[in-house]
């Protein structure tokens, strides 16, 4: 479940809440009790980057499908899919 950040517009208190995406937004401040909570926009807690996180991080031994030399694309471009104008 996602972690949402809230800030009270009345007292400035910031808090976090683990909620389902379908849950309604919280309204009452846990510190002052006023219905002045607003949901903040924040960065995600993880980032997928590199040449394929599943291929390189969770497979072991000969099951990895990683090219020799550690590069996933040619010419300094990291896409490597062949679907963009740079890789084609």
OpenMM code with the backbone's topology and positions (N, CA, C; nanometers):
from openmm import Vec3, app, unit

residues = "UNK UNK UNK UNK UNK UNK UNK UNK UNK UNK UNK UNK UNK UNK UNK UNK UNK UNK UNK UNK UNK UNK UNK UNK UNK UNK UNK UNK UNK UNK UNK UNK UNK UNK UNK UNK UNK UNK UNK UNK UNK UNK UNK UNK UNK UNK UNK UNK UNK UNK UNK UNK UNK UNK UNK UNK UNK UNK UNK UNK UNK UNK UNK UNK UNK UNK UNK UNK UNK UNK UNK UNK UNK UNK UNK UNK UNK UNK UNK UNK UNK UNK UNK UNK UNK UNK UNK UNK".split()
positions = [
    Vec3(0.0841, -0.1182, 0.0000),
    Vec3(0.0000, 0.0000, 0.0000),
    Vec3(0.0884, 0.1242, 0.0000),
    Vec3(0.0423, 0.2294, -0.0665),
    Vec3(0.1207, 0.3529, -0.0717),
    Vec3(0.1215, 0.4275, 0.0614),
    Vec3(0.2255, 0.5051, 0.0806),
    Vec3(0.2364, 0.5927, 0.1969),
    Vec3(0.2084, 0.7343, 0.1478),
    Vec3(0.1058, 0.7969, 0.2035),
    Vec3(0.0679, 0.9328, 0.1661),
    Vec3(0.1166, 1.0302, 0.2722),
    Vec3(0.1587, 1.1472, 0.2280),
    Vec3(0.2022, 1.2522, 0.3192),
    Vec3(0.0945, 1.3599, 0.3250),
    Vec3(0.0707, 1.4099, 0.4458),
    Vec3(-0.0294, 1.5133, 0.4681),
    Vec3(0.0344, 1.6273, 0.5464),
    Vec3(-0.0213, 1.7481, 0.5290),
    Vec3(0.0202, 1.8630, 0.6087),
    Vec3(-0.1051, 1.9379, 0.6519),
    Vec3(-0.1064, 1.9749, 0.7791),
    Vec3(-0.2190, 2.0490, 0.8339),
    Vec3(-0.2021, 2.1967, 0.7991),
    Vec3(-0.3043, 2.2558, 0.7404),
    Vec3(-0.2996, 2.3973, 0.7063),
    Vec3(-0.3205, 2.4863, 0.8282),
    Vec3(-0.3699, 2.4297, 0.9383),
    Vec3(-0.3941, 2.5084, 1.0590),
    Vec3(-0.2690, 2.5187, 1.1461),
    Vec3(-0.2014, 2.4039, 1.1714),
    Vec3(-0.0870, 2.4059, 1.2633),
    Vec3(0.0464, 2.3739, 1.1959),
    Vec3(0.0441, 2.3297, 1.0698),
    Vec3(0.1672, 2.3003, 0.9973),
    Vec3(0.2237, 2.1614, 1.0207),
    Vec3(0.1589, 2.0810, 1.1028),
    Vec3(0.2050, 1.9442, 1.1324),
    Vec3(0.2053, 1.8598, 1.0048),
    Vec3(0.3146, 1.7867, 0.9825),
    Vec3(0.3226, 1.6933, 0.8701),
    Vec3(0.3127, 1.5519, 0.9237),
    Vec3(0.2407, 1.4663, 0.8513),
    Vec3(0.2254, 1.3274, 0.8930),
    Vec3(0.2179, 1.2375, 0.7710),
    Vec3(0.2355, 1.1087, 0.7945),
    Vec3(0.2278, 1.0077, 0.6902),
    Vec3(0.1203, 0.9071, 0.7267),
    Vec3(0.0570, 0.8501, 0.6246),
    Vec3(-0.0452, 0.7487, 0.6474),
    Vec3(-0.0357, 0.6422, 0.5397),
    Vec3(-0.0398, 0.5158, 0.5818),
    Vec3(-0.0438, 0.4042, 0.4872),
    Vec3(-0.1906, 0.3790, 0.4564),
    Vec3(-0.2262, 0.3979, 0.3285),
    Vec3(-0.3657, 0.3843, 0.2881),
    Vec3(-0.3755, 0.3121, 0.1552),
    Vec3(-0.4898, 0.2506, 0.1331),
    Vec3(-0.5194, 0.1960, 0.0017),
    Vec3(-0.5442, 0.3132, -0.0927),
    Vec3(-0.5218, 0.2913, -0.2213),
    Vec3(-0.5466, 0.3977, -0.3183),
    Vec3(-0.6946, 0.4345, -0.3227),
    Vec3(-0.7811, 0.3404, -0.2887),
    Vec3(-0.9248, 0.3650, -0.2925),
    Vec3(-0.9776, 0.4306, -0.1647),
    Vec3(-0.8950, 0.4404, -0.0598),
    Vec3(-0.9378, 0.5033, 0.0656),
    Vec3(-0.9551, 0.6539, 0.0462),
    Vec3(-1.0527, 0.7141, 0.1157),
    Vec3(-1.0675, 0.8596, 0.1061),
    Vec3(-0.9508, 0.9297, 0.1760),
    Vec3(-0.9199, 1.0509, 0.1311),
    Vec3(-0.8119, 1.1290, 0.1918),
    Vec3(-0.8475, 1.1631, 0.3360),
    Vec3(-0.7462, 1.1669, 0.4225),
    Vec3(-0.7675, 1.2053, 0.5621),
    Vec3(-0.7983, 1.3542, 0.5685),
    Vec3(-0.8770, 1.3948, 0.6679),
    Vec3(-0.9125, 1.5359, 0.6806),
    Vec3(-0.8753, 1.5942, 0.8165),
    Vec3(-0.8804, 1.5134, 0.9228),
    Vec3(-0.8559, 1.5644, 1.0575),
    Vec3(-0.7094, 1.5501, 1.0966),
    Vec3(-0.6508, 1.6587, 1.1451),
    Vec3(-0.5109, 1.6609, 1.1887),
    Vec3(-0.4944, 1.5780, 1.3157),
    Vec3(-0.3933, 1.4892, 1.3194),
    Vec3(-0.3718, 1.4099, 1.4403),
    Vec3(-0.3185, 1.4926, 1.5574),
    Vec3(-0.2615, 1.6108, 1.5314),
    Vec3(-0.2051, 1.6945, 1.6378),
    Vec3(-0.3081, 1.7921, 1.6952),
    Vec3(-0.3712, 1.8724, 1.6080),
    Vec3(-0.4633, 1.9748, 1.6579),
    Vec3(-0.6108, 1.9353, 1.6458),
    Vec3(-0.6407, 1.8309, 1.5671),
    Vec3(-0.7775, 1.7820, 1.5547),
    Vec3(-0.8649, 1.8588, 1.4577),
    Vec3(-0.8130, 1.9650, 1.3961),
    Vec3(-0.8933, 2.0443, 1.3028),
    Vec3(-0.9004, 1.9739, 1.1666),
    Vec3(-1.0110, 1.9922, 1.0956),
    Vec3(-1.0257, 1.9297, 0.9626),
    Vec3(-0.9541, 2.0114, 0.8543),
    Vec3(-0.8205, 2.0187, 0.8636),
    Vec3(-0.7432, 2.1043, 0.7731),
    Vec3(-0.6284, 2.0307, 0.7053),
    Vec3(-0.6342, 1.8967, 0.6985),
    Vec3(-0.5261, 1.8210, 0.6343),
    Vec3(-0.5366, 1.8300, 0.4823),
    Vec3(-0.4233, 1.8494, 0.4183),
    Vec3(-0.4141, 1.8483, 0.2724),
    Vec3(-0.3073, 1.7480, 0.2326),
    Vec3(-0.3362, 1.6697, 0.1296),
    Vec3(-0.2418, 1.5687, 0.0814),
    Vec3(-0.1287, 1.6379, 0.0058),
    Vec3(-0.0056, 1.5995, 0.0367),
    Vec3(0.1116, 1.6547, -0.0303),
    Vec3(0.1502, 1.5666, -0.1483),
    Vec3(0.2131, 1.6266, -0.2464),
    Vec3(0.2668, 1.5511, -0.3591),
    Vec3(0.4136, 1.5265, -0.3298),
    Vec3(0.4542, 1.4010, -0.3329),
    Vec3(0.5930, 1.3679, -0.3020),
    Vec3(0.6453, 1.2648, -0.4010),
    Vec3(0.7756, 1.2485, -0.4014),
    Vec3(0.8402, 1.1526, -0.4915),
    Vec3(0.8117, 1.0099, -0.4469),
    Vec3(0.8160, 0.9200, -0.5429),
    Vec3(0.7979, 0.7781, -0.5124),
    Vec3(0.9131, 0.7276, -0.4273),
    Vec3(0.8896, 0.6231, -0.3523),
    Vec3(0.9905, 0.5693, -0.2634),
    Vec3(1.0902, 0.4760, -0.3290),
    Vec3(1.0797, 0.4534, -0.4581),
    Vec3(1.1750, 0.3673, -0.5257),
    Vec3(1.1967, 0.4168, -0.6675),
    Vec3(1.3017, 0.3686, -0.7277),
    Vec3(1.3329, 0.4077, -0.8653),
    Vec3(1.3870, 0.2865, -0.9395),
    Vec3(1.3316, 0.2588, -1.0561),
    Vec3(1.3821, 0.1515, -1.1403),
    Vec3(1.4744, 0.2144, -1.2431),
    Vec3(1.5994, 0.1705, -1.2466),
    Vec3(1.6925, 0.2253, -1.3445),
    Vec3(1.7919, 0.1176, -1.3844),
    Vec3(1.8634, 0.1436, -1.4903),
    Vec3(1.9646, 0.0485, -1.5340),
    Vec3(1.9163, -0.0355, -1.6497),
    Vec3(1.9858, -0.1449, -1.6720),
    Vec3(1.9610, -0.2278, -1.7883),
    Vec3(1.8536, -0.3321, -1.7693),
    Vec3(1.7683, -0.3187, -1.6734),
    Vec3(1.6618, -0.4150, -1.6496),
    Vec3(1.6724, -0.4711, -1.5093),
    Vec3(1.6050, -0.4099, -1.4161),
    Vec3(1.6226, -0.4448, -1.2752),
    Vec3(1.5929, -0.5909, -1.2466),
    Vec3(1.4941, -0.6512, -1.3098),
    Vec3(1.4655, -0.7915, -1.2833),
    Vec3(1.5781, -0.8798, -1.3341),
    Vec3(1.6252, -0.8525, -1.4533),
    Vec3(1.7290, -0.9350, -1.5146),
    Vec3(1.8578, -0.9316, -1.4341),
    Vec3(1.8903, -0.8182, -1.3763),
    Vec3(2.0196, -0.8069, -1.3094),
    Vec3(2.0122, -0.8272, -1.1589),
    Vec3(1.9002, -0.8032, -1.0972),
    Vec3(1.8942, -0.8065, -0.9515),
    Vec3(1.8350, -0.9328, -0.8908),
    Vec3(1.7416, -0.9970, -0.9582),
    Vec3(1.6719, -1.1069, -0.8940),
    Vec3(1.7004, -1.2445, -0.9519),
    Vec3(1.7676, -1.2512, -1.0640),
    Vec3(1.8059, -1.3813, -1.1185),
    Vec3(1.9481, -1.4124, -1.0752),
    Vec3(1.9797, -1.5397, -1.0668),
    Vec3(2.1132, -1.5789, -1.0224),
    Vec3(2.1821, -1.6649, -1.1271),
    Vec3(2.3143, -1.6650, -1.1222),
    Vec3(2.3952, -1.7529, -1.2056),
    Vec3(2.3685, -1.7411, -1.3537),
    Vec3(2.3507, -1.8561, -1.4195),
    Vec3(2.3349, -1.8595, -1.5648),
    Vec3(2.1958, -1.8149, -1.6098),
    Vec3(2.1044, -1.7871, -1.5176),
    Vec3(1.9706, -1.7422, -1.5540),
    Vec3(1.9671, -1.5963, -1.5967),
    Vec3(2.0712, -1.5196, -1.5639),
    Vec3(2.0759, -1.3782, -1.6002),
    Vec3(2.0905, -1.3631, -1.7509),
    Vec3(2.0162, -1.2699, -1.8092),
    Vec3(2.0233, -1.2398, -1.9517),
    Vec3(2.0918, -1.1057, -1.9708),
    Vec3(2.2142, -1.0930, -1.9251),
    Vec3(2.2878, -0.9681, -1.9308),
    Vec3(2.3973, -0.9806, -2.0354),
    Vec3(2.4096, -0.8808, -2.1227),
    Vec3(2.5141, -0.8814, -2.2243),
    Vec3(2.6503, -0.8679, -2.1577),
    Vec3(2.7507, -0.9288, -2.2172),
    Vec3(2.8868, -0.9149, -2.1668),
    Vec3(2.9311, -0.7699, -2.1795),
    Vec3(3.0080, -0.7210, -2.0870),
    Vec3(3.0571, -0.5840, -2.0904),
    Vec3(2.9677, -0.4887, -2.0133),
    Vec3(2.8504, -0.5335, -1.9679),
    Vec3(2.7641, -0.4538, -1.8828),
    Vec3(2.6857, -0.3442, -1.9528),
    Vec3(2.6900, -0.3340, -2.0848),
    Vec3(2.6166, -0.2298, -2.1548),
    Vec3(2.4928, -0.2893, -2.2177),
    Vec3(2.3796, -0.2193, -2.2070),
    Vec3(2.2565, -0.2715, -2.2646),
    Vec3(2.2269, -0.2148, -2.4010),
    Vec3(2.2999, -0.1144, -2.4453),
    Vec3(2.2727, -0.0538, -2.5746),
    Vec3(2.4018, -0.0183, -2.6424),
    Vec3(2.3917, 0.0374, -2.7611),
    Vec3(2.5118, 0.0746, -2.8338),
    Vec3(2.5264, 0.2239, -2.8448),
    Vec3(2.6455, 0.2706, -2.8685),
    Vec3(2.6712, 0.4111, -2.8940),
    Vec3(2.6438, 0.5031, -2.7778),
    Vec3(2.6499, 0.4534, -2.6552),
    Vec3(2.6285, 0.5386, -2.5399),
    Vec3(2.4813, 0.5627, -2.5063),
    Vec3(2.3924, 0.5042, -2.5825),
    Vec3(2.2491, 0.5208, -2.5551),
    Vec3(2.2026, 0.4010, -2.4737),
    Vec3(2.1257, 0.4229, -2.3681),
    Vec3(2.0906, 0.3147, -2.2767),
    Vec3(1.9607, 0.2444, -2.3081),
    Vec3(1.8850, 0.2897, -2.4066),
    Vec3(1.7572, 0.2271, -2.4366),
    Vec3(1.7764, 0.0816, -2.4780),
    Vec3(1.8502, 0.0593, -2.5867),
    Vec3(1.8820, -0.0758, -2.6308),
    Vec3(1.7650, -0.1549, -2.6856),
    Vec3(1.6471, -0.0962, -2.6923),
    Vec3(1.5310, -0.1718, -2.7372),
    Vec3(1.5196, -0.1793, -2.8881),
    Vec3(1.5823, -0.0866, -2.9590),
    Vec3(1.5693, -0.0826, -3.1039),
    Vec3(1.4418, -0.0124, -3.1486),
    Vec3(1.3587, 0.0280, -3.0551),
    Vec3(1.2326, 0.0920, -3.0885),
    Vec3(1.2402, 0.2422, -3.1023),
    Vec3(1.3479, 0.3033, -3.0569),
    Vec3(1.3598, 0.4484, -3.0686),
    Vec3(1.4519, 0.4840, -3.1844),
    Vec3(1.4514, 0.6088, -3.2236),
    Vec3(1.5317, 0.6522, -3.3369),
    Vec3(1.6811, 0.6401, -3.3145),
    Vec3(1.7253, 0.6502, -3.1892),
    Vec3(1.8675, 0.6427, -3.1594),
    Vec3(1.9192, 0.4992, -3.1711),
    Vec3(1.8410, 0.4017, -3.1265),
    Vec3(1.8856, 0.2618, -3.1280),
    Vec3(1.8621, 0.1935, -3.2620),
    Vec3(1.7673, 0.2400, -3.3395),
    Vec3(1.7271, 0.1719, -3.4637),
    Vec3(1.8385, 0.1715, -3.5668),
] * unit.nanometer
topology = app.Topology()
chain = topology.addChain("A")
for resn in residues:
    res = topology.addResidue(resn, chain)
    for name in ("N", "CA", "C"):
        topology.addAtom(name, app.Element.getBySymbol(name[0]), res)
